[in-house]
Amino acid sequence: MDSKEFSKTLKSFSEKITEGLQPINEKVALNAYAMTKNRVINEGTIGDGKSLGGYSTNEMPAFFFKDKALNNSGEAFYEKKKKAGEGISYKEWREANNRPTDHVTLSFSGTTFNDIGVIKQLVDGVKVVTIVGPKNTKTRKGGETTSEIVGYLQERYGDFIKPNKEEEELLKATLSNEVNKLIKKSL
């Protein structure tokens, strides 16, 4: 291969790498989000291992839960408590709607977590940054946006979407494997 062919091959390789990094970066970002979402829901911890705690057993007036049931058992529980003039704790409310209560999951209906995804991808040469956050595509009865809910949750619990060290290592390995596949395919 002469220098002209080598230069042409190198330029082509560089273009393929630059194009290929965008979908790889998006894949790694979405894997990161899936891992952190899974940890929060199944373990009730944020990236630094801190527990999100437990659900409140303090009663609130039943009217607070009006039209917020996810199923018939939640609605029946609400009607029973309202009729009796009793309050409802959030832990009881979750149990009545068949939701886990052994640790905080930051999820009741799943709407917030399902409205988080890739919102922007910034490309500067071979540098690719994929931003995962609230997409604000879900309409809620109360009018809140996913951004507002995530903001509230971050104020209360910290950066719950941040990967922990083990997740970071898995993501690095995924990124490395994907880049190596791209290199082999491009050469």
C-alpha positions in Angstrom: 0.0 0.0 0.0 1.5 3.3 -1.0 1.2 6.5 1.1 -1.8 7.8 -0.9 -3.8 4.6 -0.4 -2.8 4.5 3.3 -4.0 8.1 3.7 -7.3 7.3 2.0 -7.8 4.2 4.1 -7.0 6.2 7.3 -9.4 9.0 6.4 -12.2 6.4 5.6 -11.5 4.6 8.9 -11.6 7.9 10.8 -15.0 8.8 9.3 -16.4 5.4 10.1 -15.2 5.6 13.7 -16.8 9.1 14.1 -20.1 7.9 12.6 -20.0 4.7 14.6 -19.4 6.3 18.0 -22.8 8.0 18.0 -24.9 4.8 18.2 -22.4 3.2 20.5 -22.5 6.1 22.9 -26.3 6.1 22.8 -26.3 2.3 23.5 -24.0 2.7 26.5 -26.0 5.7 27.8 -29.2 3.7 27.6 -27.6 0.7 29.3 -26.4 3.0 32.1 -29.9 4.3 32.6 -31.4 0.8 32.5 -28.9 -0.4 35.1 -29.5 2.5 37.5 -33.3 2.3 37.1 -33.1 -1.4 37.9 -31.0 -0.8 41.0 -33.2 2.0 42.3 -36.4 -0.1 41.8 -35.1 -3.4 42.9 -32.6 -2.4 45.6 -33.8 1.1 46.7 -30.3 2.6 46.5 -28.6 5.4 44.7 -25.1 5.2 43.1 -23.1 5.8 46.3 -24.9 2.9 48.0 -27.2 5.2 50.1 -30.6 3.7 50.8 -33.6 5.7 49.6 -35.3 4.7 52.9 -38.8 3.4 53.6 -42.3 4.6 52.9 -44.1 6.8 55.3 -46.6 5.3 57.7 -48.0 8.8 58.7 -51.6 9.1 57.7 -52.8 11.8 55.3 -56.4 12.7 54.6 -58.0 10.2 52.3 -59.0 13.0 49.8 -55.3 13.3 48.9 -55.5 9.9 47.1 -58.8 10.7 45.2 -58.5 9.5 41.6 -55.0 8.2 42.1 -55.6 4.5 42.3 -53.9 2.3 39.7 -56.4 -0.6 40.0 -59.7 -1.7 41.5 -58.1 -2.7 44.8 -56.6 0.7 45.2 -59.9 2.3 44.4 -61.8 0.0 46.8 -59.3 0.8 49.6 -59.7 4.5 49.0 -63.5 4.3 49.1 -63.4 2.2 52.3 -61.1 4.7 54.1 -63.0 7.7 52.9 -66.3 6.2 54.0 -64.8 5.5 57.5 -63.3 9.0 57.7 -59.9 7.5 58.1 -56.5 8.7 56.8 -54.2 6.7 54.5 -50.4 6.4 54.8 -48.4 6.3 51.6 -47.2 2.8 52.6 -50.8 1.6 52.9 -51.7 3.3 49.6 -48.9 1.4 47.8 -49.9 -1.9 49.4 -53.5 -1.3 48.3 -52.3 -0.7 44.7 -50.1 -3.9 44.8 -46.8 -1.9 44.8 -43.7 -3.0 46.8 -43.2 -1.3 50.1 -40.0 -2.9 51.5 -37.9 0.0 50.2 -38.5 3.2 48.3 -38.5 2.6 44.5 -39.2 6.1 43.2 -41.9 4.6 41.1 -45.6 4.2 41.5 -47.1 3.9 38.0 -43.8 3.7 36.1 -44.6 6.9 34.1 -41.6 8.9 35.3 -39.0 6.2 34.6 -40.6 5.4 31.3 -40.4 9.1 30.3 -36.6 9.2 30.7 -34.3 8.6 27.8 -31.9 10.1 25.3 -32.8 13.8 25.0 -29.7 15.1 23.2 -26.5 13.9 21.6 -23.6 16.4 21.2 -20.9 15.5 18.6 -17.6 17.4 18.3 -15.3 15.5 16.1 -14.6 12.2 17.7 -16.1 13.4 21.0 -19.7 12.2 21.5 -21.8 13.1 24.6 -25.2 11.5 25.0 -27.5 13.1 27.5 -30.2 11.0 29.2 -32.9 12.8 31.1 -36.6 13.6 31.2 -38.3 13.7 27.8 -41.5 15.3 29.1 -43.7 13.3 26.7 -46.1 12.0 29.4 -49.3 13.9 30.4 -50.3 13.7 34.0 -53.6 14.6 35.6 -51.9 17.1 37.9 -50.1 18.8 35.1 -46.6 18.1 36.4 -43.8 17.3 33.9 -41.3 14.6 34.2 -38.6 17.3 34.6 -40.4 18.7 37.6 -40.8 15.3 39.2 -37.2 14.3 38.6 -36.1 17.7 40.0 -38.1 17.1 43.1 -36.7 13.5 43.5 -33.1 14.8 42.9 -33.5 17.5 45.6 -34.7 14.9 48.0 -32.5 11.9 47.2 -29.6 13.2 45.1 -28.5 12.0 41.7 -30.4 8.7 41.7 -29.6 8.1 37.9 -25.8 8.2 38.4 -24.1 4.8 38.0 -22.2 3.2 40.8 -18.6 2.0 40.5 -19.6 -1.6 39.4 -22.0 -0.3 36.8 -19.3 2.1 35.5 -16.9 -0.8 35.0 -19.6 -2.8 33.1 -20.3 0.3 31.0 -16.6 0.8 30.2 -16.3 -2.9 29.2 -19.4 -2.5 26.9 -18.0 0.7 25.4 -14.6 -1.0 24.8 -16.2 -4.1 23.2 -18.4 -2.0 20.9 -15.5 0.2 19.8 -13.3 -2.9 19.2 -16.1 -4.3 17.0 -16.3 -1.1 15.1 -12.5 -1.0 14.6 -12.5 -4.6 13.3 -15.4 -3.9 11.0 -13.8 -0.7 9.7 -10.4 -2.0 8.9 
